[in-house]
Amino acid sequence: MNIIHISAECYPVAKAGGLADVVGALPKYQNQLDVTCSVIMPFYNNHFTLNNSFETIFSDTLELGSESFDFSIKKSININLGFELFFVDVNELTYKKYIYSDNDTQRFLSFQIATLDWLLSLQEKPDIIHVHDHHTGLIPFMMTQSFKYDGLKYIPTILTIHNAQYQGWFPHHHVYLIPTFNIANIGLLDWGNQINPLATAIKCAWKVTTVSPAYMEELKQNANGLESLLSHESNKCVGILNGIDWNEWNTETDQNLEKNYNINSLVEGKKANKNWLCKKFNLDINKPLFAFIGRLVGEKGADLFTNIFRKALVENDISILLLGSGDKGTENELCKINNKNYNHYIGYNEKLAHIIYAGADFLLMPSRVEPCGLNQMYSLRYGTVPVVSKIGGLKDTIIDISLENGFGITHNNVSVSSVTDAIVRAKVFYNDNEKFNQNRKKIMQIDYSWNKSASDYVALYKTLKN
Ligand code: ADP
């Protein structure tokens, strides 16, 4: 069975968040099962495309409303990622330094149209088309409604929702950008008087998955306007927990770390990485180090960080280190925290993220919305105790230390006091050195790799082909 994943992000080519990690790992694990997976994504102007070689395998011109754009499909040739990787190069639209901007309608439509034009030209079509998030959400619609893609009509489609907050809305007067379709079904494009690619994909895909079972349930109550649609379509929806790439995220081989370690050498290994962080960020190695890594947005609770950090630092003998970027107001507020036990790196830094997972004692994730969350899984794998809100994938993956088999710290609400209370509990746990170290060993062995989830997806594909 041949599966093609269509996505705006894929690690290590282009990453803004968890979507890239998933699309960069899931196909690799699926290829170890009895299916063949490849990925197609836009050809951005970035470090990866500048430093690798590509072969053009298809060229054509696509129509976007009244405009025409030449495009090519490229294949990467000198790198083995565990799956074949294809790119859509619509020079004027995709070849930019950024992944996302404020107005991406034309960009992602051209990506989707070029992908379908190419798939239509293939002698051997894929057996399943797996689209990810709103950037590829019009594909299931175009395949079934646009006359030119009649040849793809019967290929099953799967949509995975990584984040339902972002839906790719654009106004109805841009409908002319979509290849001519059966106008009787124009309603499939609409949700709330706008064209809504995510809603359209939920309506048109054969199956819809979310990245954790708890998120699937939460979306029926809170999905940025899509609640009733998801409840209505619930028969074709299923939550499959994301995994992490155990080879990429491996404390014994991770090239980013100051010192590699395993369960037996975890105390020295983590200490060496913590030492590096504390030197670099001028923090005291003897205090428990709490870290945050991620996008500085409301979903992650970032608007509360300044107040949480100030209160936690006054009440506890701890250090806090933050790596992230996002909302400019939050970034400015964080820069104003003047405390010798706090520091940050505003920006994106993959290497630093790895060292933080290794060197921190606790990872903070006070998220309001967390479809799956990968950071808590990386943190477990690196022996760092997650302190998380009980939401979405965090609820599915972290058990509080007060419960049987517990290993993390969880809190119910996302408020300054609930997070600082959780930090106090974490600090007490840290002070019990023996128990704390035993727990670190235990969490390093929890298997949240893709092994199970990759086969859950394959089982789902098989239900569509029978
Ligand atoms: P989301 O996709 O909502 O941003 P996830 O937890 O699913 O959150 O995935 C986040 C991924 O992005 C993780 O691999 C995390 O390490 C990485 N990440 C987020 N922000 C940064 C940053 N500023 N620097 C380095 N890595 C980051």
Residues whose N, C-alpha, C, O or C-beta is under 5 A from the ligand:
A	BS01	ADP	A16 G17 G18 L19 D21 I293 G294 R295 L323 G324 S325 G347 Y348 N349 E350 A353 G373 L374 N375
